[in-house]
């Protein structure tokens, strides 16, 4: 009996220590990065993040490279940003391969089911996987690597298809696992959870939690700029489907044929400019604890479980972009806060079932500790359960909170940019048939990205210069009138006289 009691107590301690060692708050890391940025700018923020990765495993981790790649991108270190994103992409590619060939490998979440969601290997939110290829494409455009940008946007569409198929399997697997532990469908209710944050109209209006209108509109724009209008149309069409009643998206499709016609290309005098304006940061997942009843043999006990909550954003909307006196309407095409809440809404059924499964297992363990180790065992069991039961708050937090798009024609050259009447000291240079201008608002500053430019405007023949008359040239005198010539007969007569 003594050995059994000691074994249960050791197990509880082991669970607690395992949880503490592997469940550092990502929200805390993000707060430290933001604080470093406010005092030392982006270089300090990058250094703060890099200080958190000590081992090779940590330096190649998905979330670390997502955050690092975004900070480097904001600092216009595009080659370094691309390398960080490619390290992250290796992890996502591994996830995709497993999802297609061995989904059971991903569905077997034993560590999460028995101890904590945070012990799962971070696979990235589904919308983050899609954003990754979009970010890579934008970086490639900034450095003029249009061919690889084309590859990235193609992979975006393929990645979405893999995600859709896998998530359908995941929900079924969670339900089957719950049934084996005696968790019934009635256990899915969570009293006190702010369901209104997941069921507001903006969240419900999204088709799913991983596709976004920007990725598909960008695909349309890049295909158009690379003279592949047949591939551009589906991109514009999908963007409209994901964000209907958005004028800039609808005009992208409606005006495609006119913009890409031979006549227009031959006569084009100004640059077709796409502005991608990003503001704020992605939201945080905040853990919220709930006490739930669990069956313990012939009785009912209670266990604490934790689920994440995402609060709606209250950031003010941007409305107008003024460029060299010309006003362009800024239209919101992506709200990452809404996407994150939609992703959480889709994830919650499986998450709740796994949570109740953990609650049942931990409840049984606590009951046994109390029976065999008394009050001390009960305290240890409760402590281990509380320490390990923390909601997973890992998210790609350096992503922007909202993304706006504006599009129009500007003459080639330098232009001053003003947003909502405020001068952020931003000046851009555009040229060519198409230009993509990235702008990011971060920590009360405007970060201007490198402009991607496509093609050349047709050369305009110079007008002939007027030639001034030379002073050395004398005016030509008019010929004087001459007497009519005499006839040959009359001349001969006169000569014989």
Secondary structure by P-SEA (a helix, b strand, c coil): caaaaaaaaaaaaaaaaaaaaccccaaaaaaaaaaaaacccaaaaaaaaaaacccccccccaaaaaaaaaaaaaacaaaaaaaaaaaaaaaaaaaaaaaccccccccccccccccccccccccccaaaaaaaaaaaaaaaaaacaaaaaaaaaaaaaaaaaaaaaaaaaaaaaaaaaaaaacccccccccccccccccccccccccccccccaaaaaaaaaaaaaacaaaaaaaaaaaaaaaccccaaaaaaaaaccccccaaaaaaccccbbbbbbbcbbbbbbbbbbbbbbbbcccccbbbbbbbbbbbbbccccccbbbcccbbbbbbbcccaaaaaaaaaaaaaaaaaaaaaaaaaaaaaaaaaaaacccaaaaaaaaaaaaaacccccccccccccbbbbbbbbbcccbbbbbccccccbbbbbbbccbbbbbbbbcccbbbbcbbbbcccccbbbbcbbbbbbbcccccccccccccccccaaaaaaaaac
